[in-house]
Amino acid sequence: MPNVYDTLKARGFIAQCTHEEELRDLLGRESVTFYRGYDPTANSLTTGHLLTIMMHTHMQQAGHRLITLMGTGTGMIGDPTDRNDMRRVMPPEEVAHNIECFKKQFAHFAGEVNAETIVEDNGWLLDLNLVSFMRDYGVHFNVNKMLAAECYKSRLADGLTAFEMTYMLMQAYDFLELYRRHNCLLQLGGSEQWGNIIAGIDLVRKIEGKQVYGLTNVLLTAADGGKMGKSMGNAVWLSAEKTSPYDFYQHWRNTGDAVVIRDLKLFTFLDLDEIEEMARWQGAELNKAKEILALEVTKIVHGQEEAQKAQDAAKTLFASGRGASAVGSAPNGANAMPQTDIPRGEADAGINIVVLLEKMGLIESRGEARRLIQQNGIKMNDKKIETHEQIITAEDFDKDGYLLIQKGKKIFHRGRLV
């Protein structure tokens, strides 16, 4: 079996590494316990989390032992990285709810992706005595070095609170406790976590005299190089309630030509030789690569059945000229496309297009709806909506009781008369 470090490097996961040759040698000769932390800042994981999950799954397949650390304690503060204001302080009940949602999602993953050992850091963080902690551990943190770390840079201009400054100390202490309790030797994290990871490595070395390691993954970006995620407002969720399996499939099916090979390496378990063959494809062949990517990733997150339904629905929609009832007539597509039921009485009375978009969950505000319509960004049954005052009636539904709303180029939503 190849060294997992080489596998991760070949697939494009690795951004930074401490003691590269030493860590590579360690991973090649013995089973290593490693951890990845997740702060419960929402009630669902995202595709950014999926990248990290794929990375640690390769580690598990190579025989290394994963600890998934739920930030019950660190989540009370929240990572200040990439923030220009302080995070909202979540009540303990919300933190606990989000963690339970994360656990269910880990358990739901199909195939070889799994969470293995789950630990919560409230067991050691929430009962710490502040004075004792600062006396025993705070003395080992240099504030000048902390302020130079990426996780704090964006907060300096607007004012960094002492509350936020403790985040690095808490994450570093997590590493120390996991080393003590589980002989954990390696922390995985996103590249923006580099400063926090280094702080944990230094703390373990200073307190226990032991060398531990850090390894970061590249951050998920869009085809234009921009960031993706909750803070950027373009997150794709792993929860079927927040991003339907159909929309999830469509997200990957619409991957840009420039990043489809990158994403096949990062988000599927396909053999690298097979992916390298796809890298030679041109033109229309790349669409086939995108279909393969979309199907494989949706299978991992939502299972074979939902993935196949989403693919069948997408193919039927586009093959049919985007007819409103096309998905409903597909063999496995009836429940794949997001759908909103419209009471016949409301349709008979007439529904303003903006109100309809709200009911379908396609807009965050009525202002957004008006802008989209002005920019020709909304279609109904493949015809552009010309004004935000347009009224939709029962006559706009086809003989089977359906209409199709399109937002932009990639988002489709079906309305059904009931």
C-alpha positions as CSV (number, residue, x, y, z in Angstrom):
1,M,0.0,0.0,0.0
2,P,1.4,3.4,-0.9
3,N,2.3,5.9,1.9
4,V,-0.9,7.9,2.6
5,Y,1.1,11.1,2.6
6,D,2.0,10.5,-1.0
7,T,-1.7,9.7,-1.8
8,L,-2.8,13.0,-0.2
9,K,-0.2,14.9,-2.1
10,A,-1.0,13.3,-5.4
11,R,-4.7,14.1,-5.0
12,G,-4.0,17.7,-4.2
13,F,-5.1,17.8,-0.5
14,I,-2.0,19.1,1.2
15,A,-1.4,22.8,1.8
16,Q,1.2,22.9,4.6
17,C,2.9,20.3,6.8
18,T,5.2,20.4,9.8
19,H,8.3,18.2,9.7
20,E,7.4,16.8,6.3
21,E,9.9,14.0,5.9
22,E,9.6,13.0,9.6
23,L,5.8,12.8,9.3
24,R,5.8,11.0,6.0
25,D,8.1,8.4,7.5
26,L,5.9,8.0,10.6
27,L,2.7,7.6,8.5
28,G,4.5,4.9,6.5
29,R,5.7,2.7,9.3
30,E,3.0,2.8,12.0
31,S,-0.6,3.4,12.7
32,V,-1.0,7.0,13.9
33,T,-3.9,8.5,15.9
34,F,-4.9,11.9,14.4
35,Y,-7.7,14.3,14.9
36,R,-9.8,16.8,13.1
37,G,-11.9,19.4,14.9
38,Y,-15.3,20.8,13.9
39,D,-16.9,23.8,15.5
40,P,-20.7,23.7,15.5
41,T,-21.4,27.1,13.9
42,A,-24.4,25.8,11.9
43,N,-26.8,22.9,12.0
44,S,-25.2,21.2,8.9
45,L,-21.9,20.4,7.5
46,T,-20.9,21.9,4.1
47,T,-18.9,20.9,1.0
48,G,-15.9,22.6,2.7
49,H,-16.3,20.1,5.5
50,L,-16.6,17.3,2.9
51,L,-13.2,18.0,1.6
52,T,-11.8,17.5,5.1
53,I,-13.8,14.3,5.5
54,M,-12.4,12.9,2.3
55,M,-8.9,13.7,3.4
56,H,-9.2,11.9,6.7
57,T,-11.0,9.0,5.0
58,H,-7.9,8.3,3.0
59,M,-6.0,8.4,6.3
60,Q,-8.4,5.8,7.7
61,Q,-8.1,3.6,4.7
62,A,-4.4,3.5,5.2
63,G,-4.8,2.2,8.8
64,H,-4.6,5.4,10.8
65,R,-7.0,6.1,13.6
66,L,-9.3,9.2,13.5
67,I,-10.7,11.2,16.4
68,T,-13.4,13.6,15.3
69,L,-13.4,16.4,17.9
70,M,-16.6,18.3,18.3
71,G,-16.0,21.8,19.6
72,T,-18.5,21.9,22.3
73,G,-16.2,24.2,24.2
74,T,-14.4,26.1,21.4
75,G,-17.7,26.6,19.7
76,M,-18.8,28.8,22.6
77,I,-16.3,31.3,21.3
78,G,-15.9,30.5,17.6
79,D,-12.9,30.8,15.3
80,P,-12.1,34.5,14.4
81,T,-10.4,33.5,11.2
82,D,-11.6,35.6,8.1
83,R,-14.0,37.6,10.3
84,N,-14.3,41.4,10.3
85,D,-16.6,41.3,13.3
86,M,-17.0,39.1,16.4
87,R,-19.0,35.9,15.9
88,R,-22.4,35.7,17.4
89,V,-22.2,34.1,20.8
90,M,-24.4,30.9,20.5
91,P,-26.3,29.7,23.6
92,P,-25.3,26.3,24.9
93,E,-28.5,24.8,23.6
94,E,-27.8,25.8,20.0
95,V,-24.2,24.5,20.2
96,A,-25.5,21.1,21.5
97,H,-28.2,21.0,18.8
98,N,-25.7,21.7,16.0
99,I,-23.4,19.0,17.3
100,E,-26.2,16.4,17.3
101,C,-26.9,17.4,13.7
102,F,-23.2,16.9,12.8
103,K,-23.2,13.5,14.5
104,K,-26.2,12.4,12.5
105,Q,-24.6,13.5,9.2
106,F,-21.4,11.6,10.0
107,A,-23.5,8.5,10.7
108,H,-25.4,9.0,7.4
109,F,-22.4,9.0,5.1
110,A,-22.5,6.1,2.7
111,G,-19.7,3.7,1.9
112,E,-16.3,4.2,3.5
113,V,-16.7,7.7,5.0
114,N,-17.3,7.5,8.7
115,A,-16.5,9.4,11.9
116,E,-15.1,6.5,13.9
117,T,-14.3,8.0,17.4
118,I,-16.2,11.2,18.3
119,V,-15.1,13.2,21.3
120,E,-16.4,16.5,22.6
121,D,-14.0,19.0,24.2
122,N,-16.4,20.2,26.8
123,G,-15.1,17.4,29.0
124,W,-12.0,19.4,29.7
125,L,-12.6,23.0,28.6
126,L,-15.9,24.0,30.3
127,D,-14.7,23.2,33.8
128,L,-11.3,24.9,33.6
129,N,-10.3,27.3,36.4
130,L,-9.3,30.5,34.6
131,V,-6.5,31.5,37.0
132,S,-5.0,28.0,37.1
133,F,-5.2,27.6,33.3
134,M,-3.5,30.9,32.6
135,R,-0.8,30.2,35.2
136,D,-0.1,26.7,33.9
137,Y,-0.6,27.1,30.2
138,G,-1.1,30.8,29.3
139,V,2.5,31.6,30.1
140,H,3.6,29.5,27.1
141,F,1.8,31.7,24.6
142,N,3.6,34.7,23.1
143,V,1.0,37.5,22.3
144,N,3.2,39.0,19.6
145,K,3.3,35.6,17.7
146,M,-0.5,35.2,18.2
147,L,-1.3,38.5,16.7
148,A,0.8,37.6,13.6
149,A,-1.3,34.5,13.1
150,E,-3.8,34.4,10.1
151,C,-6.7,33.7,12.5
152,Y,-6.3,37.1,14.1
153,K,-5.2,39.4,11.3
154,S,-8.6,40.2,9.9
155,R,-9.9,41.3,13.3
156,L,-7.1,43.7,14.2
157,A,-8.4,46.6,12.3
158,D,-11.8,46.5,13.9
159,G,-10.6,45.5,17.4
160,L,-9.9,42.1,18.7
161,T,-11.4,41.1,22.0
162,A,-9.8,39.1,24.8
163,F,-12.7,36.7,24.4
164,E,-11.6,35.9,20.8
165,M,-7.9,35.8,21.7
166,T,-8.6,32.7,23.9
167,Y,-9.7,30.7,20.9
168,M,-6.1,29.8,20.0
169,L,-5.3,28.8,23.6
170,M,-8.4,26.5,23.7
171,Q,-7.6,24.8,20.4
172,A,-4.0,24.3,21.5
173,Y,-5.2,22.8,24.8
174,D,-7.5,20.5,22.8
175,F,-4.4,19.0,21.1
176,L,-2.6,18.6,24.4
177,E,-5.6,16.8,26.0
178,L,-6.0,14.5,23.0
179,Y,-2.3,13.6,23.2
180,R,-2.6,12.9,26.9
181,R,-5.8,10.9,26.6
182,H,-5.4,9.1,23.2
183,N,-1.7,9.5,22.2
184,C,-2.9,11.7,19.4
185,L,0.2,12.7,17.3
186,L,-1.3,14.6,14.4
187,Q,-3.9,17.4,13.9
188,L,-5.5,18.0,10.5
189,G,-7.1,21.3,9.6
190,G,-7.8,23.8,6.9
191,S,-4.9,26.0,5.8
192,E,-6.4,29.0,7.7
193,Q,-5.9,27.0,10.9
194,W,-2.1,26.9,10.5
195,G,-1.4,29.3,13.4
196,N,-3.7,27.4,15.8
197,I,-2.2,24.1,14.8
198,I,1.4,25.4,15.4
199,A,0.3,26.7,18.8
200,G,-0.9,23.3,19.8
201,I,2.3,21.6,18.6
202,D,4.3,24.1,20.6
203,L,2.2,23.6,23.7
204,V,2.5,19.8,23.6
205,R,6.3,20.1,23.2
206,K,6.6,22.6,26.0
207,I,4.4,20.7,28.5
208,E,5.0,17.1,27.6
209,G,8.4,17.3,25.7
210,K,6.8,15.3,22.8
211,Q,6.9,16.0,19.1
212,V,3.5,16.1,17.4
213,Y,2.6,17.2,13.9
214,G,0.3,19.3,11.8
215,L,-1.1,18.9,8.3
216,T,-3.4,21.3,6.6
217,N,-5.6,20.9,3.5
218,V,-6.2,23.4,0.7
219,L,-9.3,25.4,1.1
220,L,-12.3,24.9,-1.2
221,T,-12.6,27.6,-3.9
222,A,-15.0,28.3,-6.7
223,A,-13.8,28.1,-10.3
224,D,-12.9,31.8,-10.3
225,G,-10.7,31.3,-7.3
226,G,-13.0,32.9,-4.8
227,K,-13.7,31.4,-1.4
228,M,-16.7,29.2,-0.7
229,G,-18.5,28.6,2.6
230,K,-21.0,30.0,5.1
231,S,-19.2,33.3,5.6
232,M,-19.2,33.9,1.9
233,G,-22.9,33.2,1.5
234,N,-22.4,30.4,-1.1
235,A,-22.2,27.3,1.0
236,V,-23.5,24.0,-0.4
237,W,-24.9,22.1,2.6
238,L,-24.6,18.3,3.2
239,S,-28.1,18.3,4.8
240,A,-30.8,17.3,2.4
241,E,-33.2,19.8,4.1
242,K,-30.8,22.7,3.4
243,T,-29.6,21.6,0.0
244,S,-31.7,19.0,-1.7
245,P,-30.0,16.0,-3.3
246,Y,-31.1,17.3,-6.7
247,D,-29.5,20.8,-6.1
248,F,-26.5,19.1,-4.6
249,Y,-26.0,17.0,-7.7
250,Q,-26.6,20.0,-9.9
251,H,-23.9,22.0,-8.0
252,W,-21.3,19.4,-9.0
253,R,-22.7,18.9,-12.5
254,N,-22.2,22.6,-13.1
255,T,-18.5,22.5,-12.0
256,G,-16.3,24.7,-14.1
257,D,-14.1,23.1,-16.8
258,A,-11.0,24.5,-15.0
259,V,-11.7,22.6,-11.7
260,V,-13.5,19.4,-12.6
261,I,-10.3,17.3,-12.5
262,R,-9.2,18.9,-9.3
263,D,-12.6,18.1,-7.7
264,L,-12.6,14.5,-9.0
265,K,-9.3,14.0,-7.2
266,L,-10.5,15.6,-4.0
267,F,-14.1,14.5,-3.7
268,T,-14.2,11.0,-5.2
269,F,-12.5,7.7,-4.5
270,L,-11.9,7.1,-8.2
271,D,-8.5,5.8,-9.1
272,L,-6.0,8.5,-10.0
273,D,-5.1,6.8,-13.3
274,E,-8.8,6.9,-14.3
275,I,-8.9,10.6,-13.4
276,E,-5.8,11.4,-15.3
277,E,-7.4,9.8,-18.4
278,M,-10.3,12.2,-18.0
279,A,-7.8,15.1,-17.8
280,R,-7.2,14.5,-21.5
281,W,-10.8,14.8,-22.4
282,Q,-11.9,17.9,-24.3
283,G,-15.1,19.8,-25.1
284,A,-18.3,17.8,-24.7
285,E,-16.3,15.0,-23.1
286,L,-15.8,17.2,-20.0
287,N,-19.5,17.1,-19.5
288,K,-19.3,13.4,-19.0
289,A,-16.5,14.0,-16.4
290,K,-18.8,16.4,-14.6
291,E,-21.7,13.8,-14.6
292,I,-19.3,11.3,-13.1
293,L,-18.2,13.8,-10.5
294,A,-21.7,14.8,-9.6
295,L,-22.9,11.2,-9.3
296,E,-19.9,10.0,-7.2
297,V,-20.1,12.9,-4.7
298,T,-23.9,12.7,-4.3
299,K,-23.5,8.9,-3.7
300,I,-21.1,9.6,-0.9
301,V,-23.3,12.2,0.8
302,H,-26.8,11.0,0.0
303,G,-26.5,7.4,-1.0
304,Q,-26.8,5.5,-4.3
305,E,-30.6,5.8,-4.6
306,E,-30.8,9.6,-4.1
307,A,-27.8,10.1,-6.4
308,Q,-29.4,8.1,-9.2
309,K,-32.7,9.9,-8.8
310,A,-31.0,13.3,-9.0
311,Q,-29.1,12.2,-12.1
312,D,-32.2,10.8,-13.8
313,A,-34.1,14.0,-13.0
314,A,-31.4,16.2,-14.4
315,K,-31.1,14.3,-17.6
316,T,-34.8,14.2,-18.1
317,L,-35.1,18.0,-17.5
318,F,-32.6,18.9,-20.0
319,A,-33.5,16.3,-22.6
320,S,-37.1,17.4,-22.5
321,G,-36.5,21.1,-23.2
322,R,-37.0,21.9,-19.5
323,G,-40.7,21.1,-19.6
324,A,-42.5,21.8,-16.2
325,S,-43.7,18.2,-15.7
326,A,-40.7,16.5,-17.2
327,V,-39.2,15.5,-13.9
328,G,-42.4,14.1,-12.6
329,S,-42.7,11.8,-15.5
330,A,-39.1,10.5,-15.2
331,P,-38.8,6.9,-13.8
332,N,-37.0,7.9,-10.6
333,G,-37.3,11.7,-10.8
334,A,-40.6,12.5,-9.2
335,N,-39.1,13.4,-5.8
336,A,-35.7,14.6,-7.0
337,M,-36.2,18.2,-8.1
338,P,-37.1,20.6,-5.3
339,Q,-40.8,21.2,-5.4
340,T,-43.3,23.5,-3.6
341,D,-47.0,22.7,-3.5
342,I,-49.3,25.6,-4.4
343,P,-52.9,25.4,-3.2
344,R,-55.2,25.7,-6.2
345,G,-57.2,28.4,-4.5
346,E,-54.1,30.6,-4.3
347,A,-53.3,30.0,-7.9
348,D,-56.9,30.8,-9.0
349,A,-56.7,34.1,-7.1
350,G,-53.3,34.9,-8.5
351,I,-49.9,34.9,-6.9
352,N,-47.3,37.7,-7.4
353,I,-44.1,36.3,-8.8
354,V,-42.1,37.7,-5.9
355,V,-44.4,36.0,-3.4
356,L,-44.0,32.7,-5.4
357,L,-40.2,33.0,-5.3
358,E,-40.5,33.5,-1.5
359,K,-42.7,30.4,-1.1
360,M,-40.2,28.4,-3.1
361,G,-37.3,29.6,-0.9
362,L,-35.4,30.9,-3.9
363,I,-34.8,34.4,-2.6
364,E,-33.6,35.8,0.7
365,S,-35.4,39.1,0.2
366,R,-37.9,40.8,-2.1
367,G,-35.2,43.2,-3.1
368,E,-33.2,40.3,-4.4
369,A,-36.2,39.1,-6.4
370,R,-36.6,42.5,-8.0
371,R,-32.9,42.7,-8.9
372,L,-33.0,39.2,-10.4
373,I,-36.0,40.0,-12.5
374,Q,-34.5,43.3,-13.7
375,Q,-31.4,41.3,-14.8
376,N,-33.4,38.7,-16.6
377,G,-32.4,36.1,-14.0
378,I,-35.8,34.5,-13.5
379,K,-37.7,32.3,-16.0
380,M,-41.0,30.5,-15.8
381,N,-41.5,27.6,-18.1
382,D,-38.4,28.8,-20.1
383,K,-39.8,32.3,-20.6
384,K,-38.2,35.3,-18.9
385,I,-40.2,37.1,-16.2
386,E,-40.4,40.7,-17.4
387,T,-41.6,42.5,-14.2
388,H,-41.8,41.9,-10.5
389,E,-45.5,42.7,-10.6
390,Q,-46.3,39.7,-12.8
391,I,-49.1,37.6,-11.4
392,I,-49.0,33.8,-11.7
393,T,-52.3,32.0,-12.1
394,A,-53.6,28.4,-12.5
395,E,-53.4,28.9,-16.3
396,D,-49.6,29.1,-16.0
397,F,-49.5,25.5,-14.8
398,D,-49.5,22.7,-17.5
399,K,-52.1,20.0,-17.9
400,D,-50.5,17.9,-15.2
401,G,-50.5,20.8,-12.7
402,Y,-46.8,21.8,-12.8
403,L,-44.8,24.9,-13.6
404,L,-41.0,25.3,-13.7
405,I,-39.1,28.3,-12.2
406,Q,-35.5,28.8,-13.2
407,K,-33.2,31.1,-11.2
408,G,-30.1,32.0,-13.1
409,K,-28.6,29.3,-15.2
410,K,-28.4,26.5,-12.7
411,I,-31.2,26.5,-10.2
412,F,-34.6,24.9,-11.0
413,H,-37.6,24.6,-8.8
414,R,-41.0,23.0,-9.6
415,G,-44.4,24.2,-8.5
416,R,-47.3,21.8,-8.2
417,L,-51.0,22.6,-7.9
418,V,-52.7,20.8,-5.0
